[in-house]
Amino acid sequence: MSKLPHVGTSIFSVMSKMAMEHQAINLSQGFPNFPIDPKLTAIHARIVNEAQSNQYCPMAGHPLLLEGLQKLIHQSYGRIVDTSTNLLVTAGATQAIFTIFQALVDKNDEVIVLDPCYDSYESSILLAGAKPIHVALGDDYLPDWNRIEGAITSKTKFLLINNPHNPSGRVWSENDYMILEQLVEKHPNLLILSDEVYEYITFEKKHISINERSKLRERALSVSSFGKTFHITGWKIGYIVAPTALMDEIKKVHQFLVFCVNSTAQATLAAYLKEVNVRELGSFYQQKRDFFQSLIKDSRFELLPSEGTYFQLASYANISSEDDISFTKRILVENKIATIPVSVFNSDGRDLKHIRLCYAKTEETLIQAAEKLNRI
């Protein structure tokens, strides 16, 4: 008997497979296609030749990486975390979220997730025996706080938030966090899980982290990703920041799930953090966003706000009345361009005629993609 009877092949795998079959430009999956920083490559080449770096490291993380994260979080958010009690290095953000739910939710607990959302959320909740409660964001992809509060019951254990938001690229405001703080104060048993994997990729609007909100710190956990921050999605390295009592429980699960994470990658990142300025990442991707937008501004697509992440949503409502899955498959076959239909991020399949495009690509790829989009 299947524990996930409704789960099939993800749309990301489907579109990437079709892109290969039809030799299409792939803007569907969220990964960069350009080289990583040569400094990072050089450090990794050195580290991998050090004997001890290829053996198990401590369960919670490489000590030097934990120290680097402590410094990074303080520099970024003004929060001082304890390396031994508040930090855990994970095998990517997806494992982090899975581990948190395995450790902290019980059968019949409810977890509120905000649609559209990353597809792994629901499976992680279901496998922990809990119930996902889907609440739709507004049509502008920003929180509808009345709707969110209306979904909270005595069974609600977590509210899972994602900022900057995938797939929309929207970024929350100061007012959103003030309302969230009021919600936490009003509901003393509510915990917040904040997926912040795109935290360093924001543009005109500054990212606000739960780590800089003193009223939330003891009731909130954040999940981050080196894969998104340093264009190394295949390394699968992330980390959790959590209050001590909650982290104690998370570590119990983590040690039997993966025990420890890739040692050479951790040692490499520990050294690299001393040489890189993460605050430059926003301007790097803003240039790509602006370049991509300039290339397709005269297309028939309507571009929606992209305030963070490396995703651009576009409405095709003026082009076709097709559902978004049919539309994306058709333009892949006919126009050789792979995108993602946004309805797949909604539990109810809500279809606003929006598609997601990833612009974490080389200029050459973006130019070629734009030529195809402009012909549609």
Rosetta blueprint (number, residue, H / E / L):
1 M L
2 S L
3 K L
4 L L
5 P L
6 H L
7 V L
8 G L
9 T L
10 S L
11 I H
12 F H
13 S H
14 V H
15 M H
16 S H
17 K H
18 M H
19 A H
20 M H
21 E H
22 H L
23 Q L
24 A L
25 I E
26 N E
27 L L
28 S L
29 Q L
30 G L
31 F L
32 P L
33 N L
34 F L
35 P L
36 I L
37 D L
38 P H
39 K H
40 L H
41 T H
42 A H
43 I H
44 H H
45 A H
46 R H
47 I H
48 V L
49 N L
50 E L
51 A H
52 Q H
53 S H
54 N H
55 Q L
56 Y L
57 C L
58 P L
59 M L
60 A L
61 G L
62 H L
63 P H
64 L H
65 L H
66 L H
67 E H
68 G H
69 L H
70 Q H
71 K H
72 L H
73 I H
74 H H
75 Q H
76 S H
77 Y H
78 G L
79 R L
80 I L
81 V L
82 D L
83 T L
84 S L
85 T L
86 N L
87 L E
88 L E
89 V E
90 T E
91 A L
92 G H
93 A H
94 T H
95 Q H
96 A H
97 I H
98 F H
99 T H
100 I H
101 F H
102 Q H
103 A H
104 L H
105 V L
106 D L
107 K L
108 N L
109 D L
110 E E
111 V E
112 I E
113 V E
114 L E
115 D E
116 P L
117 C L
118 Y L
119 D L
120 S H
121 Y H
122 E H
123 S H
124 S H
125 I H
126 L H
127 L H
128 A L
129 G L
130 A L
131 K E
132 P E
133 I E
134 H E
135 V E
136 A E
137 L L
138 G L
139 D L
140 D L
141 Y L
142 L L
143 P L
144 D L
145 W H
146 N H
147 R H
148 I H
149 E H
150 G H
151 A H
152 I L
153 T L
154 S L
155 K L
156 T E
157 K E
158 F E
159 L E
160 L E
161 I E
162 N E
163 N L
164 P L
165 H L
166 N L
167 P L
168 S L
169 G L
170 R L
171 V L
172 W L
173 S L
174 E H
175 N H
176 D H
177 Y H
178 M H
179 I H
180 L H
181 E H
182 Q H
183 L H
184 V H
185 E H
186 K H
187 H L
188 P L
189 N L
190 L L
191 L E
192 I E
193 L E
194 S E
195 D E
196 E L
197 V L
198 Y L
199 E L
200 Y L
201 I L
202 T E
203 F L
204 E L
205 K L
206 K L
207 H L
208 I L
209 S L
210 I H
211 N H
212 E H
213 R L
214 S L
215 K L
216 L L
217 R H
218 E H
219 R H
220 A E
221 L E
222 S E
223 V E
224 S E
225 S E
226 F H
227 G H
228 K H
229 T H
230 F L
231 H L
232 I L
233 T H
234 G H
235 W H
236 K L
237 I L
238 G E
239 Y E
240 I E
241 V E
242 A L
243 P L
244 T H
245 A H
246 L H
247 M H
248 D H
249 E H
250 I H
251 K H
252 K H
253 V H
254 H H
255 Q H
256 F H
257 L H
258 V L
259 F L
260 C L
261 V L
262 N L
263 S H
264 T H
265 A H
266 Q H
267 A H
268 T H
269 L H
270 A H
271 A H
272 Y H
273 L L
274 K L
275 E L
276 V L
277 N L
278 V H
279 R H
280 E H
281 L H
282 G H
283 S H
284 F H
285 Y H
286 Q H
287 Q H
288 K H
289 R H
290 D H
291 F H
292 F H
293 Q H
294 S H
295 L H
296 I H
297 K L
298 D L
299 S L
300 R L
301 F L
302 E E
303 L E
304 L L
305 P L
306 S L
307 E L
308 G E
309 T L
310 Y L
311 F E
312 Q E
313 L E
314 A E
315 S E
316 Y L
317 A L
318 N L
319 I L
320 S L
321 S L
322 E L
323 D L
324 D H
325 I H
326 S H
327 F H
328 T H
329 K H
330 R H
331 I H
332 L H
333 V H
334 E H
335 N H
336 K L
337 I E
338 A E
339 T L
340 I E
341 P E
342 V H
343 S H
344 V H
345 F H
346 N L
347 S L
348 D L
349 G L
350 R L
351 D L
352 L L
353 K L
354 H E
355 I E
356 R E
357 L E
358 C E
359 Y L
360 A L
361 K L
362 T L
363 E H
364 E H
365 T H
366 L H
367 I H
368 Q H
369 A H
370 A H
371 E H
372 K H
373 L H
374 N H
375 R L
376 I L
